[in-house]
């Protein structure tokens, strides 16, 4: 009984250790680049086999090597697609999405080699090549994903400056409320500029604008330029109102900039999934068609 | 003045109501005095529709009034109805100003000038107290009020709000919210900062000030109140402003002064102390009884039972057994030997040294919050590295402590009557040794709350536990070669010192020669390199420091300061040296530890030229983490923002593994050098949330997690007490359709926390009323694989760390 207790305590201590030992590192370097090593090995291995083995009349998907590569490739594609489920299923167990992502990335890349060798470089305008082409597109979008995942998080974090998205939006509406009150004593012409800036829906913009961050002279900037440059105000009490509006417009412009940058980085981090995932579904369909037709016409 | 009543009951909360109803039922002459114009003011002030809970569920209700969990309105209506039915004599708007006289002949002076004569008094006034009143000339003018019910009531007035807490700020914001009301609102703050208020409120106030909607006057106090105007003391002298109405929100006065004025003694000077009571709730002033929250019982059911019991005792029914008798009987059932509840209570009280001063009522109360266990020889009580903050007391038998993890045969005995486990209680850290029963043993396990309450109310118990804990900590630190006699001198000369957060204990370069043990809290060690403090290491509770100067007589080589509010044991260097001289093997061990610390010192010293910037960065990161609560944390979630893509999968996984509500907010929280501390529980060594939980629902689990069990009554105290804002109050949402039916058919809201409207709609459709309860991280306790937030992170950004691992100098090289 006593020893039972002890081992339970020790087990707990061990699992705690394991939990904390979960090393701090990116999915790319998971477990000392384990999946990179495996993926390189698989690719080199099959490439060597492909070059060394003499298949008659020539390499194609129907040879024994072709079938082997095809089966491995199809299995991989299905498994890679399952990441979408793994990620969303928070059931108990000793899994980690980070390990899955690591394997997904490297095995996914090795699929270029496996899938292409499977074709035996016999490409044409048919459903088989469609499956191959879709696979390449999915992998290409994945490569884009890896690159933004490794470059953008740092920028996203720097731009955030400890603010949550809601706080950014709240801060903007606080500035807007103050602007509205501050602009009341201004001349008609100036007030109109401020109102135009306030009425402009800052969240309505096109995909291209969102992704590139390029936009023309927005009303806030116009109003700021108008009030800053068109007039040279004296330093008397009457101009205190303009001074205040100018400061507020400046703050509004900076706040807008932060929000837009935030949305831009988020969009760049997410946009590829809108290609990667639907293409994966299409790939699965094309793959099914490819396999069915191959066996049907056998 | 009316005829003398047998009993006057002051306060119409659950305790007072129940007492009055019982008196009416027995036909005892009585009067119930309530200072407001309605019964049960505390519950009356709950927000509309609040679900009131009826914990503890295993306690039977003993009262002429009904009470069951339900909506505030239903409970209040039931009570009002039953009070009327039972013809209870109630006087509303009757605030008692003073109680005079002796038992059998008390006079209660009311604020209104009336007096009431009573043979006995039952005080059930709770702990809310009365609002602090202004103490300036003109403070009795009618336009001063201490409460604001409806801010839209007032138009076109000059209104001054006094007080810089949340209540004051919220009132000021409410009064200025609608411009059309035309109020000119001013808020006065004695200081320059609004430090006591929530930051969200301060932000709103500052915004309102920037808009000119509220005039905020800092460093300003009221000097005089006159009709229509008010004189202020400002930094630049006196100033008079127009003022039609004053709303004073300067906190409230606890009822202690009033109670003491009636001649009642409290158990101690401590702010949290309660009146001294006999088993029949009688105070040190004969004839006055105290029940309910004022007596230390915050739960409604306890209060109602006590109201009933107090009247029964007054009625001469002295054999009445308390309602909790069956609960205690069930506890003692597990023990060998068929003793009655009284006999067991007396056994524990007389055998255990630290309990000998307790009264039977205190003993009973302590036992309700404790557990009892019987162990056979060799049975394990707890294992090294288990988490646990309870303290054990041996009533029968003895235990053996395995002080050396490598040699389980070497044990130190702890005899009958003594205690063990106190280090876990004081330091808040894991158990330092495995303890087994040496013979058939009966122990009492005092929960953390029960033990802390005991130490606060019984000075002699506190002294005894202190001495034992210092002795044991010394023995544990220096290993197996010592016995209590060796360290007795050192223990005698030791001193427990309280250290504020950030206070320096040892200054680099000084030549004092004391040695310290961290008793609770934690320390950070810093070295000054060319004017920059460099973070050397983090010392959790249980470690010692300052030995280098003692052993080799050198000056202090580094500074040590408290990371959080801490306690250290100061041992004089001479006495320590004498011990080392007597025990050469101890000197060897100390030299070994010292060499390790030297190495870190030398390492930093030698590398300072080559990575100057990195050292600064490391020190600042460490300081940032300590500022954000890592110093008192046991396990904290960090996010590396160089890896975080903001997918919020951590939050989704958290919600999906816990009833559909996320216990972490990834985006919120502070960030330094891309290291982000999200709003998520740190599982503190001494959890702030545990401080004031009426049903004691917050506990520490086997993996060290601080969790809330299902006896939570949803009062929100823990949410207010948590300095890191990690507790939310919410209703458990209804079940979602499964993942595949969402994925394939779009059923339900999908993975993660469902939005509010979905939860609300679905809950309404199911027609179940779910109360709001406190919800926080439980570190996915009991879930295979551990915390879902970390497992679900696709990029490796989310990590969970313990401070002693994370704040180690070994990380210096990683940071480059």
HADDOCK unambig.tbl for C-alpha pairs under 7 A between the chains (distance, minus, plus):
assign (segid A and resid 2 and name CA) (segid B and resid 378 and name CA) 6.73 0.50 0.50
assign (segid A and resid 2 and name CA) (segid B and resid 379 and name CA) 5.51 0.50 0.50
assign (segid A and resid 2 and name CA) (segid B and resid 380 and name CA) 5.88 0.50 0.50
assign (segid A and resid 5 and name CA) (segid B and resid 380 and name CA) 7.00 0.50 0.50
assign (segid A and resid 6 and name CA) (segid B and resid 383 and name CA) 6.62 0.50 0.50
assign (segid A and resid 9 and name CA) (segid B and resid 383 and name CA) 6.33 0.50 0.50
assign (segid A and resid 9 and name CA) (segid B and resid 386 and name CA) 6.67 0.50 0.50
assign (segid A and resid 13 and name CA) (segid B and resid 385 and name CA) 6.94 0.50 0.50
assign (segid A and resid 19 and name CA) (segid B and resid 786 and name CA) 6.75 0.50 0.50
assign (segid A and resid 20 and name CA) (segid B and resid 800 and name CA) 6.47 0.50 0.50
assign (segid A and resid 20 and name CA) (segid B and resid 801 and name CA) 6.08 0.50 0.50
assign (segid A and resid 24 and name CA) (segid B and resid 796 and name CA) 6.84 0.50 0.50
assign (segid A and resid 24 and name CA) (segid B and resid 799 and name CA) 6.55 0.50 0.50
assign (segid A and resid 25 and name CA) (segid B and resid 796 and name CA) 5.88 0.50 0.50
assign (segid A and resid 26 and name CA) (segid B and resid 643 and name CA) 6.53 0.50 0.50
assign (segid A and resid 26 and name CA) (segid B and resid 795 and name CA) 5.64 0.50 0.50
assign (segid A and resid 26 and name CA) (segid B and resid 796 and name CA) 4.94 0.50 0.50
assign (segid A and resid 26 and name CA) (segid B and resid 797 and name CA) 6.87 0.50 0.50
assign (segid A and resid 27 and name CA) (segid B and resid 795 and name CA) 4.85 0.50 0.50
assign (segid A and resid 27 and name CA) (segid B and resid 796 and name CA) 5.55 0.50 0.50
assign (segid A and resid 87 and name CA) (segid B and resid 792 and name CA) 6.42 0.50 0.50
assign (segid A and resid 88 and name CA) (segid B and resid 751 and name CA) 6.18 0.50 0.50
assign (segid A and resid 90 and name CA) (segid B and resid 653 and name CA) 5.18 0.50 0.50
assign (segid A and resid 90 and name CA) (segid B and resid 656 and name CA) 6.06 0.50 0.50
assign (segid A and resid 90 and name CA) (segid B and resid 657 and name CA) 6.05 0.50 0.50
assign (segid A and resid 90 and name CA) (segid B and resid 788 and name CA) 6.71 0.50 0.50
assign (segid A and resid 91 and name CA) (segid B and resid 657 and name CA) 6.96 0.50 0.50
assign (segid A and resid 92 and name CA) (segid B and resid 783 and name CA) 5.61 0.50 0.50
assign (segid A and resid 92 and name CA) (segid B and resid 784 and name CA) 5.19 0.50 0.50
assign (segid A and resid 92 and name CA) (segid B and resid 785 and name CA) 6.23 0.50 0.50
assign (segid A and resid 93 and name CA) (segid B and resid 784 and name CA) 4.88 0.50 0.50
assign (segid A and resid 93 and name CA) (segid B and resid 785 and name CA) 4.76 0.50 0.50
assign (segid A and resid 94 and name CA) (segid B and resid 784 and name CA) 6.41 0.50 0.50
assign (segid A and resid 94 and name CA) (segid B and resid 785 and name CA) 4.18 0.50 0.50
assign (segid A and resid 95 and name CA) (segid B and resid 785 and name CA) 6.78 0.50 0.50
assign (segid A and resid 95 and name CA) (segid B and resid 791 and name CA) 6.56 0.50 0.50
assign (segid A and resid 96 and name CA) (segid B and resid 791 and name CA) 4.29 0.50 0.50
assign (segid A and resid 96 and name CA) (segid B and resid 792 and name CA) 6.10 0.50 0.50
assign (segid A and resid 97 and name CA) (segid B and resid 791 and name CA) 5.83 0.50 0.50
assign (segid A and resid 97 and name CA) (segid B and resid 792 and name CA) 5.09 0.50 0.50
assign (segid A and resid 97 and name CA) (segid B and resid 793 and name CA) 5.84 0.50 0.50
assign (segid A and resid 97 and name CA) (segid B and resid 794 and name CA) 4.85 0.50 0.50
assign (segid A and resid 98 and name CA) (segid B and resid 793 and name CA) 5.96 0.50 0.50
assign (segid A and resid 98 and name CA) (segid B and resid 794 and name CA) 4.31 0.50 0.50
assign (segid A and resid 98 and name CA) (segid B and resid 795 and name CA) 5.41 0.50 0.50
assign (segid A and resid 98 and name CA) (segid B and resid 796 and name CA) 5.60 0.50 0.50
assign (segid A and resid 101 and name CA) (segid B and resid 794 and name CA) 5.94 0.50 0.50
assign (segid A and resid 149 and name CA) (segid B and resid 645 and name CA) 6.50 0.50 0.50
assign (segid A and resid 150 and name CA) (segid B and resid 643 and name CA) 6.95 0.50 0.50
assign (segid A and resid 153 and name CA) (segid B and resid 641 and name CA) 6.11 0.50 0.50
assign (segid A and resid 153 and name CA) (segid B and resid 642 and name CA) 5.25 0.50 0.50
assign (segid A and resid 153 and name CA) (segid B and resid 643 and name CA) 5.77 0.50 0.50
assign (segid A and resid 153 and name CA) (segid B and resid 644 and name CA) 5.65 0.50 0.50
assign (segid A and resid 153 and name CA) (segid B and resid 645 and name CA) 5.36 0.50 0.50
assign (segid A and resid 154 and name CA) (segid B and resid 641 and name CA) 6.06 0.50 0.50
assign (segid A and resid 154 and name CA) (segid B and resid 642 and name CA) 4.54 0.50 0.50
assign (segid A and resid 157 and name CA) (segid B and resid 641 and name CA) 5.92 0.50 0.50
assign (segid A and resid 157 and name CA) (segid B and resid 674 and name CA) 6.65 0.50 0.50
assign (segid A and resid 162 and name CA) (segid B and resid 669 and name CA) 6.64 0.50 0.50
assign (segid A and resid 162 and name CA) (segid B and resid 670 and name CA) 5.70 0.50 0.50
assign (segid A and resid 162 and name CA) (segid B and resid 671 and name CA) 5.99 0.50 0.50
assign (segid A and resid 163 and name CA) (segid B and resid 668 and name CA) 6.96 0.50 0.50
assign (segid A and resid 164 and name CA) (segid B and resid 667 and name CA) 5.40 0.50 0.50
assign (segid A and resid 164 and name CA) (segid B and resid 668 and name CA) 5.75 0.50 0.50
assign (segid A and resid 178 and name CA) (segid B and resid 211 and name CA) 5.63 0.50 0.50
assign (segid A and resid 181 and name CA) (segid B and resid 211 and name CA) 6.99 0.50 0.50
assign (segid A and resid 269 and name CA) (segid B and resid 645 and name CA) 6.96 0.50 0.50
